[in-house]
Amino acid sequence: MIKTGGPRSIGVPASEARLHFGTELQELGGGPRRRLLMVDDEPAFELSFYCGTCPLLFRRLETANEKLSLESMQERLRGPLDDTDGGGVIEAFGGLLPEGEYLPLLLDVEPRLVIPGKEGDYFSVEQVTAWGIDQFWGLPEYPHTPYYRTFETTVDADAHLYEFVVPMVPPTWNERERVEEYVALMERGTVPTAVAISTLDVCQSALGLGDDPAAHWGLTHFLLDGHHKLEAAATAGRPVRLLSLLTLGESLAGAEDAARLPALRAQPRSARATG
């Protein structure tokens, strides 16, 4: 399932939003400005640099320790949403987000849990192929969090879409009983719904350090609700429905790129052929 209702204006004034995007100096006395996802005014994740030529990035920071689920929505999200109007779900989660234009996407995802540096890690494989290893550290980028890979497909001959679901806190923090409850629910055929704020970052190496110069379209979903559901789905090999609220103002992509996402997400899954 891939549904979208077109861009919508949602959110609250930035001073009232629990989650927002911001920047800060990387070090005293200057340095490149970090692009950040903030939760309760604390930096939660460092994101891809604004230049668009640096590697795709979502790096969990030490102050990322809060989930943003809404108790009032738990029963509504226990099963599948069928449309992007969401029966009040979008408006409810909009109360956590800063005012802006968002593209709601309703997706079915089959998550696979990835541990950084282990099998399937985007940062150790596909990113190195495009950018090489970090020239200062002599190592691949490291996201400091387990994450889920869900989908990838060809954009065109020179670009590839990679999709990720990133938990606000590690799966090891999840309550085992709730994970097992969702596993049992999914094995009976229920497809529960998770909610995320998402970014689309289009990044392309300008230095030719890697073996593949293709642009990487990184569709990254930061979980607002659904931490136990994603782990359960990955454990059971079952799908989850994901309501993605894609920020148009804070993504490193143009409106025309975002408008292509429903069609790209409807394509068959395919890996990038690099040689």
N, C-alpha and C positions, 0 to 999 in steps of 0.2 A: 504494500500500500504506500503510495506517495500522494499526498494531498496538500494543497496550499490555498489559502483564501486571499492571497495578495497582501501587500504590505499594510500594516496597521500601526497607528499611533497609540502607544500604550506607555505606562510607567507613571512615576510620581516625580516631583522635584528631586534633584540630585541629593539635596540635603536630607531628604526623607528616605532615600533608597538604601536598602541594606547592601546592595551590590552595585558597583559602578566601575568604570574604567578610568585609569589615570596614568600619570607619568611621574617619575622622580629622577633626580640625579643618581647615577650609579655609585658615585663615590664623592667624598668631600673634595671641593676644589674643582669640580667639573667632571667631564666624562660623558659618554653617551647616555641619553635619556632612556630609561627602561619603560616599556609599555606594560601596564599592570592591570590585572583584574583584582579589584579590591572588594573585601567583604567586611562589613562593619568598620570601615575606614582603615582596615589593616591589609597590607599587600598579601594576596593569597596565591597568585600565579604570575610569573613573568611570562610575557607573550612575545611573539615574533617582533623584531625591531621594525620601526616604521619605514625603513629604507626599501623594503621589498626585495632586496637582493641577499639579505642574510637568511640563514636557514630557518625554516618553520620551527616554532618553539611553543611549548607549554611546560613551564617548570614550576613545580610546587615549591612554595616558600615556607619558612619555619612558622609563620603565623597563620597558615591555612589549617584551621582546626574546627570549622563550623559547617554544618549542613544547613540547608535553607528550605526544608520541606515544610508544608503547611498541614497541620492536623485536620483542619476543616475540609481538606481535599482528599484525605486518605481513602475514604470509601468510594468516592467518585473515580479514583484512579486505580482501584483494585482490579477493574476490568478494562477493556479496550475503549478508548475514545474513537468515535466514528467520523468526526469532522473537526476542522480546525477552529470552529467556534467554541468547542470544548465545554459547552454547558457552564460557562462562568469560570473555567479553569484558567484561561488566558488572562482574564481580568484579575483573578485572585493572585496569580504569580506576577502580574504586572505591578502589583503593589510592592514588590521587592526590587523592581528594576528602575533605572533612571528613565525619564521621559525621552522618547525617541521613536524612530521608525523601525519596526521589526517585521520580518517575514516569517509567519508561522508555517512550519512544515510538519506534517504528520507522517512519520516514517515507521516502517517495520524493520527492526535491526536484529541481527543474530550475533551477539557479542562474543568475542574471544579475548580472554584475559591475557595481557602481555606484561611480563616483568622486564624492566629495562636491562639491556645487556644480554637477554636470553632470546630463545627462538621467537621469531616473529616481530622483534623490536624494530619499528620504523627507523628510529634514530641510529641504530647500529648497522642497518642494511641500506634501505632505499635512500635515506638522507646522505649517507656517506658516498653512495654512488653518484649523487648529484653535486655535493659540496666538498667531498673529502672529509677528513677529520679536522677537528678544531686546531687551528695553527698554533695557538698558544699552549693549550693543554696536551696536544698530541693524542686526543681521545675524541670519540663521538660526543655529541650533545647528550646530556643526561637529564631526564625530566623529573627525577626525584619522586616519582609516584608510579605504581602500577596503573595501567589504563586498559581500555578495551578497543580493539580494532573491530570494525563492523562492515566496512565496504570500501571498495576502490574501483575505479573505472577510468577509461580513456576520455579525456576532454577533446584532444586532437593529437596530431602527430607530435606536437611539441609541448604537451601538457597532460598531467594526470591528476585525477582527484583521489585524495586519501581522506577517509573519514575516521574519526576517533570519538570515543566517549570517555570523558575524564571525570573521575569521582572527586568531590571536594575533599574527602578524607579517604585514606586507604581502605581497601576491602577488609583488611585485618581488624578494622575498628567496627565492622558490622556485627550485629547480634546474630549468633548462630541459629537461634530458634526461629527468627524471622526469615532468614535465608531459607531454612528448611521448609518453613510454611509456604513460601513462594514456589519452591521446587515442587512441592506436592500439588499446589494449585495449578502450575503450568503443566504438570504431567496429566492432569485431568482435562486439559485443553484450554484453560483460561490464558488470555494474553493480556497481562496488566500493562498499565501505561506509566512511563517515566516522563519527567519534564526537565528541559535543559535550556540554558541560555547558550547561544552558539555564535561562533565567529567563522567567517570565511576569509582566510589569509592566502593570497596568491604571492608566492615567493619564487624567485629564480636567481640562480647564481650568476654573478657578473664576472667572476674571476677565472672560471674554467678549471677549478681545482679537482673536480670529480670527472667521472667517465660519461655521465649522462647530463646534458645541459637542459633537460626539460624543466618547465615550470611545474611546481608542486602547488596544487590547490588543496589547502588544508581545511576541511570542514570539521571543526572541533566543537563538540557538545560538552559543556560543563554542567554536570548534574545539579539540578535544584532539588529534585525529588526522584527517588528510584535507586538508591545505592544498594539496597537489599535485592531489588528486582533484577538489576544488571548482574550481580554476582550469581543469583539463582539461575538466570537464563544461561550464563556462561557455564555453570556447573551442569545443568540439565540438557544443554544443547537445544534450547528452545528460544523462540523469538520474544521480543518485547516491543510494544508500540512506544514510540518516542515522539512527544510533542516538543519540537525544537522552536525556540524563539530566536531567530537569527537577527542579530543586531546589524542594521545596515550602516549606521553612522560610525561604528567602531571596528568594522572589518577592514582588512587591507585588500579590498576588492571593490570594483565598480558596481553600480546598480545593474548593469547589463550582465555582469558575471553572476551575481546573485539570482537574476531572473532565469539563468540557465540551469539552476540546480534541480528543479523538479524533473526536467527532461534527462539530465545526467544521472539522477538517482534512479530513474526508471530503466536505465540501460542494464544489460547483463554485467555482473561482476567480472572484472578482468584485471590481471596484474600488469604492471609496466614491463614491457619487453625491452631489455637494455643491451642486447647483443646476441 
